[in-house]
Structures are given as structure tokens and as C-alpha cells.
Amino acid sequence: MLKIAASMPQQYRDASAEDLAARIAAAKEQLGERLLILGHHYQMDEVMDFADARGDSFGLSRIAADRRDADLIVFCGVHFMAESADILTGPEQQVVLPDLSAGCSMADMADIDQVEAAWADLATVVDIERVMPITYMNSTAAIKAFVGRHGGAVCTSSNARAVLSWALGAEDGTSRADRVFFLPDQHLGRNTALAMGYPIDELMLWDPAQRLGGLETGAIERSRVLLWKGHCSVHGRFTLDQVERFRAEHPDGKVVVHPECTQDVVDAADAWGSTDFIIKWIEAAPEGTVVTIGTEVHLVKRLADEHPEMTITCLDDEVCPCVTMARIDAPHLAWVLEEAVAGRVRNQITVDPETSRWALVALERMLEIT
């Protein structure tokens, strides 16, 4: 549950970049060890310059949980990330999102009421006890709790294959379910299942706006993975045409993309994987490599700056920032830090105990799997 936000004073918007940087640094020094600033990979440099830790959403949440000496966690990301941090941290720790309008369109595409209705619909066609709900980390606490209550698990883009294998028994031969209900990103689910060898005609797209997801009962019965009709607005911008244009201009160049991209883009890439995979791929590439990356532009630009020995570009040359992530900026960071110095905690993110309990079950189940 989000607490009502106070309005950030205009003085922060009017301040210069230099003034804001100085104020953030001063507030950090005053708050000392009790403060932990977490910066997601997609954040702008004006925020990342002050991050105590960088990473993906789950990795950062685990860092927060391990830092019990830090009672103020400022999560520079989006709301579902701050929710996960609140779930994993102790009751003495307060999680702050500098701007409560920093949401995630993908997470918002799976509303808990729609998911509950879809589950009831599925139960009229198949044995619901043999359906395993799996949710991507990019989902609300309510969805994670739903999955936890129904025996499922959370996954990340790094471990989606392992979690699907656990559910369907693709590798260990122990089937825990006849089918997976995968929320909320259809592309991660589809690309992962295809890579595991499941045929495309066993992967069905569930449209929550339609009765039975817009599917015939026969299609549901033969499905192995039911894919919620959700997507990432950033990764959805990358196209096969962009890949082909890059290859025409750079015949020896490489294309690396995130699995939230569409199937045709992933199929056309030289490599695909999570944000962590992309970073490690760049770190291992030889000097002189020409590579275009299909993921959020702030990360791509940061990688280009850190690896001048290579030519690194964003696959979408018209730029593809995560606009909600970009709402976390230097003015908001300076404001929440200075308020904390004054003893006022702004924009605290809290998840109610019951939701937190079941969401934690789903998260811990993922850890057991992977």
C-alpha cells in the first residue's frame, strides 16, 4: 500500500544541477550509515552517482535486507521494486520511493481483480490444482501474494528457465503442474518456453479483457504455458527492422537484447538475456566489438561510457528511456533526503502484513528453486 505523498516544493525543481548534487551529498553525509541508496540499472546518472549499490530490482532488495544497520532505504527505481524491498526488509527499516508516480506499466497490466477472475475462469475448464502460477518480478505485491497462496513462485529474467523447469518438470522429470499461468510479461514467458523446447502451439496468449482469455476451451486444454497479455513499453519498441538495419550497416556487429523483447527480435539477436547477462556479455567482449543493445537507454549509455574500447549503441536510435523510472531524478532525491535529515520520512512504501507474508512465500520459493 502506498502512503499519500506530500508535494515536492518548487525550490527543488528550480535548483541547479550543481546545487542539487551538493545538497544530496551533504544529506548523505548527515544521515551516515543509517541511509542506503539503491540505484536500478535504468536510472539516470544524476541519481546513480549517489547510489550505494547498483543492480536489478531483486538484487537490490536483497542488499537492503542484508543491511540491517540501514533503517532508511531510498529505492531509486519504480514502485514494485520498493514493494519487494519492503517485503524483504525488517520492520525497523523504512523504504522510500523518491517519487510515488514512478510506476511500471507492465506491472500495472496485471490487476489483482483480473487475475482472480482469470483463475476462476480457468477452473471451469481444467483442474486448477494442476495449474502453476508464476509471476515475473515486475509485478505488484498483490500478484506475488496471489502466486504464493496458490503454490507458485516469482521469477526474474535471469532464472525464468529454472523456475519454469521446476513447475513443468522439463529437466528433472518431476512435473508439479500440467501448465503454467505466466504473469505479467508475455514475451519473457514465450521466449523462455521456446528456448526450453516447448512448441509455439502449446503457448497460449491470455487476454484478461475477454472471457476465458479469448481462448477456445480446446486451446486451454492443450496449453503448457498460458501467457498473460502484458509487455514492457520500453522493450516493445525494439523491432526486427531495427536489427536488420544494424546488420546492413555493421555486417560484423553483434546484437544483444533483453528477453522482454518480442520473439522475432530475440530470434534475430546474437545473444539475449537479463540485464545482468547483458552487462557480463559486454564485459567479456573483445576490444573493438561493435554491438547494439536492445534494452533501456540509460544502461546502454552507461555501458558505452564504461567501455570506450568498444562501439556500443542502443538498438532503437530514437532513444528508449523508461519514462516512469526517469521520474526518479536529482530534485526528488534531494527532497526526500533533506526531509529525512529533518526527521520526516516522505513517500514511504509499505505492504500490508498479509500481502507481505504470501508474497514472501513466493519469493522464498524462487530462492529455493534457484
C-alpha positions in Angstrom: 0.0 0.0 0.0 1.3 3.4 -0.9 1.1 6.3 1.6 -0.2 9.6 0.4 2.7 11.7 -0.9 3.5 15.3 0.1 4.2 17.6 -2.8 7.9 18.4 -3.5 8.5 22.1 -3.1 9.2 24.1 -6.2 12.6 25.1 -4.9 14.0 21.7 -5.8 12.8 21.9 -9.4 14.3 25.4 -9.7 17.7 24.3 -8.2 20.7 23.9 -10.5 22.3 20.5 -11.0 25.4 21.6 -9.1 23.3 22.8 -6.1 21.3 19.6 -6.1 24.4 17.5 -6.2 25.9 19.4 -3.2 22.7 19.1 -1.2 22.4 15.3 -1.9 26.0 14.8 -0.8 25.5 16.8 2.3 22.4 15.0 3.3 24.0 11.6 2.7 26.9 12.6 5.0 24.5 13.7 7.7 22.4 10.5 7.5 25.5 8.4 7.5 25.3 4.6 7.9 21.6 4.6 8.5 21.0 5.5 4.9 21.2 3.1 1.9 20.5 4.5 -1.6 19.7 1.8 -4.1 20.0 2.6 -7.8 18.4 0.4 -10.5 20.4 -0.1 -13.7 17.9 2.0 -15.7 18.4 5.1 -13.5 19.8 8.4 -14.8 23.4 9.3 -14.0 22.3 12.2 -11.8 20.8 9.6 -9.5 23.2 6.8 -9.9 26.2 9.0 -9.0 24.9 8.8 -5.4 23.8 5.1 -5.3 25.4 3.0 -2.7 24.5 -0.1 -4.7 23.6 -0.7 -8.3 21.7 -3.7 -9.7 18.4 -5.2 -10.7 15.2 -5.0 -8.6 15.6 -8.2 -6.7 19.3 -8.0 -6.2 18.9 -4.5 -4.7 16.1 -5.7 -2.4 18.3 -8.5 -1.1 21.1 -5.9 -0.5 18.7 -3.9 1.6 17.6 -6.9 3.5 21.2 -7.7 4.3 21.9 -4.2 5.5 20.0 -4.3 8.8 22.1 -1.3 10.1 20.4 0.9 7.5 17.0 1.9 8.7 16.3 4.2 5.8 16.3 2.6 2.3 15.9 5.0 -0.6 15.0 2.9 -3.6 15.7 4.7 -6.9 13.5 2.5 -9.1 9.8 2.0 -9.5 7.0 1.1 -7.1 7.0 -2.7 -7.4 10.8 -2.7 -6.7 10.2 -0.7 -3.5 7.4 -3.0 -2.5 9.7 -6.0 -2.8 12.3 -4.2 -0.7 9.7 -3.6 2.0 8.7 -7.3 1.9 12.3 -8.5 2.3 13.5 -5.9 4.9 12.9 -5.8 8.6 10.1 -3.9 10.4 12.7 -1.4 11.7 13.6 -0.4 8.1 11.7 2.2 6.1 11.6 2.0 2.3 11.2 5.3 0.4 10.4 5.8 -3.2 11.5 9.4 -4.1 8.6 9.9 -6.5 5.4 7.8 -6.0 4.5 8.4 -9.7 7.4 6.1 -10.7 5.3 3.1 -11.6 5.7 0.3 -14.1 3.3 -0.1 -17.0 4.0 -3.8 -17.2 3.2 -4.4 -13.6 0.0 -2.4 -13.9 -1.1 -4.7 -16.8 -1.9 -7.5 -14.3 -4.5 -6.2 -11.9 -5.3 -8.5 -9.0 -9.0 -8.5 -9.6 -8.4 -9.5 -13.3 -6.0 -12.3 -12.2 -8.5 -13.6 -9.6 -11.2 -13.6 -12.3 -8.9 -15.4 -14.8 -8.1 -18.0 -12.2 -11.8 -18.6 -11.7 -12.3 -18.9 -15.4 -9.5 -21.4 -15.8 -11.0 -23.5 -13.0 -14.1 -24.1 -15.2 -12.0 -25.7 -18.0 -9.1 -27.5 -16.3 -8.0 -28.9 -13.0 -6.9 -25.7 -11.3 -4.8 -27.7 -8.8 -2.6 -28.7 -11.8 -2.1 -25.0 -12.9 1.0 -23.3 -11.5 1.0 -19.5 -11.3 4.4 -17.9 -12.0 4.9 -14.2 -11.8 7.8 -12.1 -13.1 9.5 -9.9 -10.5 8.0 -7.0 -12.4 4.6 -7.4 -10.7 2.8 -5.9 -7.8 3.0 -7.3 -4.3 -0.7 -8.3 -4.6 0.2 -10.5 -7.6 3.2 -12.0 -5.9 0.9 -12.8 -2.9 -1.6 -14.4 -5.2 1.1 -16.6 -6.6 2.4 -17.5 -3.1 -1.1 -18.5 -1.9 -1.6 -20.8 -4.9 1.7 -22.7 -4.7 3.7 -20.8 -7.3 6.8 -18.7 -7.4 8.3 -15.5 -8.6 11.0 -15.5 -11.3 13.4 -13.0 -12.7 14.7 -12.7 -16.3 17.8 -14.5 -15.1 16.1 -17.5 -13.6 12.9 -17.8 -15.5 14.0 -21.0 -17.2 14.9 -22.6 -13.9 11.5 -21.7 -12.4 9.6 -22.9 -15.4 11.5 -26.2 -15.3 10.7 -26.6 -11.6 7.0 -26.1 -12.4 6.7 -28.2 -15.5 9.5 -30.7 -14.9 11.1 -30.1 -18.2 14.6 -31.0 -16.9 14.2 -33.1 -13.7 11.3 -35.1 -14.9 9.2 -34.2 -11.9 6.1 -32.4 -13.1 4.4 -30.2 -10.5 1.8 -28.9 -12.9 0.2 -29.6 -16.3 0.5 -25.9 -17.3 1.9 -22.6 -16.1 0.0 -19.4 -15.8 2.7 -16.8 -16.5 2.3 -13.2 -15.3 2.5 -10.4 -16.5 5.1 -10.3 -19.4 4.1 -12.5 -22.3 7.4 -12.0 -24.1 9.7 -13.3 -21.3 7.4 -16.3 -20.8 7.2 -17.0 -24.5 10.9 -16.6 -25.2 11.9 -18.7 -22.2 9.5 -21.5 -23.0 10.5 -21.6 -26.7 14.2 -21.8 -25.6 13.2 -24.8 -23.5 11.8 -26.6 -26.5 8.1 -26.1 -26.0 6.3 -25.7 -29.3 4.6 -22.5 -30.1 1.2 -24.1 -30.4 1.4 -25.0 -26.7 1.9 -21.4 -25.7 -1.4 -19.5 -25.5 -1.9 -15.8 -25.0 -4.4 -15.0 -22.3 -6.3 -11.7 -22.8 -7.7 -10.6 -19.5 -10.3 -8.4 -21.2 -12.0 -11.4 -22.7 -13.9 -14.4 -21.3 -11.6 -17.3 -20.9 -8.8 -15.1 -22.1 -10.2 -15.1 -25.6 -9.3 -18.8 -26.0 -11.3 -21.8 -27.0 -11.5 -24.5 -24.3 -9.5 -26.9 -26.5 -6.7 -24.4 -26.7 -6.6 -24.0 -22.9 -6.6 -27.8 -22.5 -3.6 -28.4 -24.8 -1.7 -25.4 -23.4 1.5 -25.8 -21.4 2.1 -22.1 -20.8 -0.7 -19.5 -20.6 0.9 -16.1 -21.2 -0.8 -13.1 -19.7 -1.2 -10.3 -22.2 1.3 -7.9 -20.8 4.5 -6.3 -22.0 7.3 -3.8 -21.3 6.7 -0.5 -23.1 10.4 0.0 -23.4 11.4 -3.3 -24.8 8.4 -3.4 -27.0 9.9 -0.6 -29.0 12.6 -2.8 -30.5 11.8 -4.3 -33.9 13.2 -6.8 -36.4 13.6 -3.9 -38.9 16.0 -2.2 -36.4 18.0 -5.4 -36.2 18.2 -5.7 -40.0 19.2 -2.1 -40.4 22.0 -2.5 -37.9 23.3 -5.7 -39.6 23.2 -3.9 -43.0 25.4 -1.1 -41.6 27.6 -3.4 -39.5 27.9 -6.9 -41.0 30.3 -8.0 -38.3 28.4 -6.3 -35.5 26.6 -8.0 -32.7 23.1 -7.7 -31.4 22.3 -8.4 -27.8 18.8 -8.0 -26.4 16.6 -8.4 -23.3 14.1 -11.3 -23.2 11.3 -8.8 -22.7 11.7 -8.1 -26.4 9.3 -9.7 -28.9 10.1 -13.2 -30.2 11.2 -12.1 -33.6 13.8 -9.7 -32.2 15.1 -12.3 -29.8 15.3 -14.8 -32.6 17.3 -12.4 -34.7 19.8 -11.4 -32.0 23.2 -12.9 -31.4 22.6 -13.2 -27.7 19.8 -12.5 -25.3 19.4 -12.5 -21.6 18.8 -10.5 -18.4 20.3 -7.1 -17.6 23.0 -8.9 -15.6 23.6 -11.1 -18.7 23.9 -8.1 -20.9 26.4 -6.4 -18.6 28.5 -9.5 -18.3 28.4 -10.1 -22.1 29.8 -6.6 -22.7 32.5 -7.1 -20.1 33.6 -10.3 -21.8 33.5 -8.9 -25.4 36.9 -8.3 -27.1 38.2 -4.8 -27.7 36.8 -3.3 -30.9 33.5 -5.1 -30.8 30.6 -3.2 -32.4 27.4 -4.0 -30.6 23.9 -2.7 -30.4 21.8 -3.5 -27.3 18.1 -3.8 -27.1 17.4 -2.5 -23.6 16.8 0.7 -21.7 18.9 3.6 -23.0 20.4 4.8 -19.7 22.0 1.4 -19.1 23.2 1.3 -22.7 24.8 4.8 -22.5 26.4 3.9 -19.2 27.9 0.7 -20.7 29.2 2.8 -23.7 30.8 5.3 -21.3 32.4 2.5 -19.3 33.7 0.6 -22.3 35.3 3.2 -24.7 37.3 0.3 -26.3 34.0 -0.8 -28.0 31.3 0.8 -30.1 28.1 0.4 -28.1 24.8 1.8 -29.3 21.1 1.4 -28.5 19.1 -0.7 -31.0 16.4 2.0 -31.0 18.3 5.0 -32.3 15.4 7.3 -31.4 16.1 6.5 -27.7 14.0 4.4 -25.5 14.1 5.6 -21.8 11.8 4.1 -19.2 9.8 7.3 -18.6 8.4 6.2 -15.3 11.9 5.2 -14.0 13.1 8.6 -15.1 10.7 10.3 -12.7 13.3 9.5 -10.0 15.6 12.5 -10.5 18.0 14.6 -8.6 15.3 17.0 -7.3 13.2 14.2 -5.8 16.3 12.5 -4.3 17.5 15.8 -2.7 14.0 16.4 -1.3 13.5 13.0 0.4 17.0 13.0 1.8 16.7 16.5 3.2 13.3 15.7 4.7 14.9 12.6 6.3 17.6 14.8 7.8 14.8 16.9 9.3 13.2 13.8 10.7 10.4 13.5 8.2 10.1 10.3 6.1 8.4 11.1 2.8 6.9 8.6 0.3 7.4 5.5 2.4 6.3 2.3 0.7 4.5 -0.2 3.0 2.9 -3.6 2.1 0.2 -4.8 4.4 1.2 -7.8 6.6 -1.0 -10.4 4.9 0.1 -9.5 1.4 3.7 -9.3 2.5 3.5 -12.8 4.1 2.3 -14.5 1.0 4.5 -12.5 -1.4 7.5 -13.6 0.7 6.4 -17.2 0.3 6.6 -16.8 -3.5 9.9 -15.0 -3.3 11.4 -17.6 -1.0 10.2 -20.4 -3.2 12.1 -18.8 -6.1 15.2 -18.8 -3.9 14.8 -22.5 -3.0 14.5 -23.3 -6.8 17.5 -21.3 -7.9 
